[in-house]
């Protein structure tokens, strides 16, 4: 059992606290945010909220670990920045995988948040800092790289490669053997039938690339 500090005090952090307390061997001991975002009452779920800037002076990286399951603002770049800042302080980041998810000895990186009813088929690997919300199908022999967000009920078929910083909307579908370029945003219910271009926004069935770059989202 590890003692865990959760970064954030919004919805994702609250859900992480619930899942870790009810479906893991870990103990959550505190929350942390940047000092500019500290609330007047420095407690959340009866646990202290500690300014991230000096967190290591109170909770040593030797004795405590972090979890930072943040929302995908700025195409997951904000979450990447927090992830890197935590590692720079010397902390290990845990991953949470629901006991109700189905896995087959898959390789999974750190700071991943994998919720219930995900099916990750054999020979598929998950990178670092990846969120798989509830109910996704992740096909066999696929590779998901770092800082990626799947919402719910996404179907990723077999032999796909998902580059970093991608986000998939609810009920989107990706055919087999497709490469999803870095920073791709797949809109809700979109159907991807061919490789995507980096930093492209795709919507429709079959999906069409928008003129808007996801770097501007």
C-alpha positions as CSV (number, residue, x, y, z in Angstrom):
1,X,0.0,0.0,0.0
2,X,1.3,3.4,-1.0
3,X,0.4,6.8,0.5
4,X,-0.9,9.0,-2.3
5,X,-1.2,12.7,-2.9
6,X,-3.7,13.6,-5.6
7,X,-3.1,16.7,-7.7
8,X,-6.2,18.8,-8.2
9,X,-9.5,19.5,-6.4
10,X,-11.9,19.4,-9.3
11,X,-14.1,16.5,-10.6
12,X,-11.3,14.3,-11.9
13,X,-9.5,14.6,-8.5
14,X,-12.7,13.9,-6.6
15,X,-13.3,10.8,-8.7
16,X,-9.7,9.6,-8.3
17,X,-10.1,9.9,-4.5
18,X,-13.3,7.8,-4.6
19,X,-11.8,5.1,-6.8
20,X,-8.5,4.9,-4.9
21,X,-10.3,4.7,-1.5
22,X,-12.8,2.1,-2.7
23,X,-11.0,0.1,-5.3
24,X,-7.3,0.0,-4.5
25,X,-4.9,-0.8,-1.8
26,X,-3.6,2.9,-1.7
27,X,-4.3,5.4,0.9
28,X,-5.0,9.0,-0.1
29,X,-3.4,11.4,2.4
30,X,-3.6,14.8,0.8
31,X,-4.5,16.9,-2.3
32,X,-2.2,19.5,-3.9
33,X,-2.7,22.4,-6.2
34,X,-0.6,25.4,-7.3
35,X,-0.7,28.1,-4.6
36,X,-2.7,30.5,-6.8
37,X,-5.6,28.0,-6.8
38,X,-5.7,27.3,-3.1
39,X,-9.3,27.7,-1.7
40,X,-10.0,29.6,1.5
41,X,-10.7,26.3,3.3
42,X,-7.6,24.3,2.7
43,X,-9.3,20.9,3.0
44,X,-11.0,18.7,0.5
45,X,-12.8,15.5,1.6
46,X,-11.4,16.2,5.1
47,X,-7.8,16.0,3.7
48,X,-5.4,18.8,3.6
49,X,-4.7,20.7,0.4
50,X,-1.0,21.5,0.1
51,X,0.6,24.1,-2.2
52,X,2.4,22.2,-4.9
53,X,5.4,24.6,-4.8
54,X,6.6,23.3,-1.4
55,X,4.9,19.9,-1.3
56,X,8.2,18.0,-1.0
57,X,9.0,19.8,2.3
58,X,5.9,18.3,3.9
59,X,5.5,15.0,2.1
60,X,8.9,13.6,1.1
61,X,9.1,11.8,-2.3
62,X,10.8,9.0,-0.4
63,X,7.6,8.2,1.5
64,X,4.8,9.4,-0.7
65,X,3.6,9.0,-4.3
66,X,1.5,11.2,-6.6
67,X,-1.5,10.7,-8.9
68,X,-2.5,13.5,-11.3
69,X,-5.6,12.5,-13.3
70,X,-6.4,15.8,-14.9
71,X,-8.8,16.8,-17.7
72,X,-7.5,17.1,-21.3
73,X,-7.3,20.9,-21.5
74,X,-5.1,22.3,-24.3
75,X,-4.9,18.9,-25.9
76,X,-3.5,17.2,-22.8
77,X,-0.6,19.6,-22.7
78,X,-1.6,21.0,-19.3
79,X,-1.7,17.5,-17.8
80,X,1.7,16.8,-19.4
81,X,3.1,19.9,-17.7
82,X,1.9,18.9,-14.3
83,X,3.1,15.3,-14.8
84,X,6.6,16.5,-15.7
85,X,6.6,19.0,-12.7
86,X,5.7,16.2,-10.3
87,X,8.5,13.9,-11.7
88,X,11.0,16.8,-11.5
89,X,10.4,16.9,-7.8
90,X,11.4,13.2,-7.6
91,X,7.9,11.7,-7.0
92,X,6.8,8.4,-8.4
93,X,3.4,8.5,-10.0
94,X,1.0,5.6,-9.7
95,X,-1.6,4.3,-12.2
96,X,-5.1,3.3,-11.3
97,X,-6.7,0.4,-13.2
98,X,-10.3,-0.5,-12.2
99,X,-10.9,-4.0,-10.9
100,X,-13.8,-4.0,-13.3
101,X,-11.6,-3.4,-16.4
102,X,-10.5,-6.4,-18.5
103,X,-6.8,-6.6,-19.3
104,X,-4.4,-9.3,-20.7
105,X,-1.0,-8.6,-19.1
106,X,-0.8,-5.3,-21.0
107,X,2.1,-2.9,-20.6
108,X,0.8,0.2,-18.9
109,X,2.8,3.4,-18.0
110,X,2.6,5.6,-15.0
111,X,-0.1,8.1,-14.1
112,X,-2.8,6.3,-16.1
113,X,-6.4,6.4,-15.0
114,X,-8.3,3.4,-16.4
115,X,-11.9,3.2,-15.3
116,X,-14.5,0.4,-15.3
117,X,-15.6,-1.7,-18.3
118,X,-12.6,-0.9,-20.4
119,X,-11.4,-3.9,-22.5
120,X,-7.8,-3.8,-23.5
121,X,-7.1,-6.7,-25.7
122,X,-3.8,-8.8,-25.8
123,X,-0.6,-7.3,-27.2
124,X,-1.7,-3.7,-26.7
125,X,0.4,-1.2,-24.8
126,X,-0.6,2.0,-23.0
127,X,1.9,4.8,-22.5
128,X,2.3,7.3,-19.7
129,X,-0.3,9.8,-18.5
130,X,-3.2,8.2,-20.4
131,X,-6.9,8.4,-19.4
132,X,-9.4,5.7,-20.5
133,X,-12.8,6.8,-19.2
134,X,-15.5,4.1,-18.8
135,X,-16.5,1.5,-21.4
136,X,-13.9,1.7,-24.2
137,X,-12.8,-1.2,-26.5
138,X,-9.0,-1.0,-27.1
139,X,-8.2,-3.5,-29.9
140,X,-5.4,-6.0,-30.1
141,X,-1.8,-5.2,-31.2
142,X,-2.4,-1.5,-30.8
143,X,-0.1,1.2,-29.3
144,X,-1.3,4.2,-27.4
145,X,1.4,6.7,-26.6
146,X,1.7,9.3,-23.9
147,X,-0.7,12.0,-22.8
148,X,-3.8,10.7,-24.5
149,X,-7.5,10.9,-23.5
150,X,-10.3,8.5,-24.4
151,X,-13.7,9.6,-23.2
152,X,-16.4,6.8,-23.1
153,X,-17.5,4.0,-25.5
154,X,-14.7,4.6,-28.0
155,X,-13.8,1.7,-30.3
156,X,-10.2,1.5,-31.3
157,X,-9.7,-1.5,-33.6
158,X,-6.7,-3.7,-33.8
159,X,-3.2,-2.8,-35.0
160,X,-3.7,1.0,-34.5
161,X,-1.1,3.5,-33.4
162,X,-2.2,6.5,-31.4
163,X,0.4,9.2,-31.2
164,X,0.7,11.5,-28.2
165,X,-1.7,14.3,-27.2
166,X,-4.8,12.8,-28.9
167,X,-8.3,13.1,-27.6
168,X,-11.3,10.8,-28.6
169,X,-14.9,11.9,-28.2
170,X,-17.7,9.7,-26.9
171,X,-18.8,6.9,-29.3
172,X,-16.0,7.6,-31.8
173,X,-14.8,4.7,-33.9
174,X,-11.4,4.0,-35.4
175,X,-11.0,1.2,-38.0
176,X,-8.2,-1.3,-37.9
177,X,-4.6,-0.5,-38.9
178,X,-5.0,3.3,-38.7
179,X,-2.4,5.7,-37.4
180,X,-3.8,8.6,-35.4
181,X,-1.4,11.5,-35.8
182,X,0.0,13.5,-32.9
183,X,-2.5,15.9,-31.3
184,X,-5.6,14.6,-33.2
185,X,-9.0,15.4,-31.8
186,X,-11.6,12.9,-32.9
187,X,-15.1,14.4,-32.3
188,X,-18.1,12.7,-30.7
189,X,-19.4,9.8,-32.9
190,X,-16.8,10.4,-35.6
191,X,-15.7,7.5,-37.7
192,X,-12.0,7.4,-38.7
193,X,-11.3,5.2,-41.7
194,X,-7.8,6.4,-42.7
195,X,-4.7,7.9,-41.1
196,X,-5.1,11.3,-39.6
197,X,-2.8,14.3,-39.9
198,X,-1.1,15.7,-36.8
199,X,-3.0,18.4,-34.9
200,X,-6.1,17.8,-37.0
201,X,-9.7,18.0,-35.8
202,X,-11.9,15.2,-37.3
203,X,-15.7,15.0,-37.3
204,X,-18.4,13.2,-39.2
205,X,-19.0,9.7,-40.6
206,X,-16.7,9.1,-42.4
207,X,-14.7,11.7,-40.6
208,X,-13.5,14.8,-42.4
209,X,-10.6,17.0,-41.3
210,X,-11.6,20.5,-40.1
211,X,-9.7,23.6,-41.1
212,X,-9.2,24.3,-37.4
213,X,-5.9,23.2,-35.9
214,X,-6.2,21.5,-32.5
215,X,-3.2,23.6,-31.4
216,X,-5.8,26.5,-31.2
217,X,-8.3,24.6,-29.1
